[in-house]
Amino acid sequence: MRDATFMRWARPGAIVLALLAGAFALLPHVYGNQSLLFTLMTFIVLAQGLNLLYGFTGYLPFGYVGFFGCGAYATSLLVLHTHLPVLACVAGGGLAAVSMALVLGPLLRLSGAYFSIASLAASQILYFVVSNTNLADITGGPYGLKIEQVYAPNASYFSMLAVLLLATALAAYFRASRFGMALRAMKQDALSASMAGIDIVRARLITWLVSAAIAGLAGGVYAWNLSVFYPDAVFTLQISVFAIVFSLFGGVGTVVGPIVGAAVLYTLYSAIGISTPQYFQLVYGLLIVLLVLFLPGGILSLFSRRGIRVF
């Protein structure tokens, strides 16, 4: 039965991965602004990584940007102080984010708003540490870091595409696997799930670490693409807000939801948010209010209400 369920979801997962790979491989040849496409991929990755945690466990990390910034700084410091290939440095950024998640693992003892606020405080602590002028010799302090010696926009673009495919594949696995079913059971009723034999602490910690690794890898590739950045660029709370809103808009607990949410809202942002930010904030606010009032399950819930299976 479990094999049949997994195979039922395997085909749509493979189709989504193929469409993503084909679209972002071809779009630079059709649409010349590769930088915008790279940023869109970054936000899809972050929305998908946050979806792994919030969509399947119910833990909403307001400080998710902390893992992103940790990955960016770890990658940059490895580039500056080692002779490792840049891809190995990016992998080191992911490991640094996982290590930070292990340190912050006790936060999982909290729940609801307490967890969200605690994760936000942790991300701010990281920001103040790396931007401290007394640590400028190590982290660059408020002056940021420069790794222009490895600047490679095309290579970093396709590396972000690889991270995007990885994050989406993980979401598809969570959606179809026994592990993902256990997570959804925990989200609905943790006590009943525990009595059914599910190791709640272990499952939550694994999901927390996987979500952090995705953000850390995204941060590492983002730093590689920018090559010159400041603490505000990778620790701004706007990154967490965008990831949360994009996920909620599309629909958490699904594979396609964060992709759709990020694509629609970031396209809207790039169209009016940069040139006329005051109008964008108004439109954005109205969209969020309407979403909360009428579509708390995201826009994909319009399909599920009509009996259409949503992946």
Beta strands, then each sheet from edge to edge (+ up, - down):
strand 1: 145-146
strand 2: 228-229
sheet 1: 1+ 2-
end
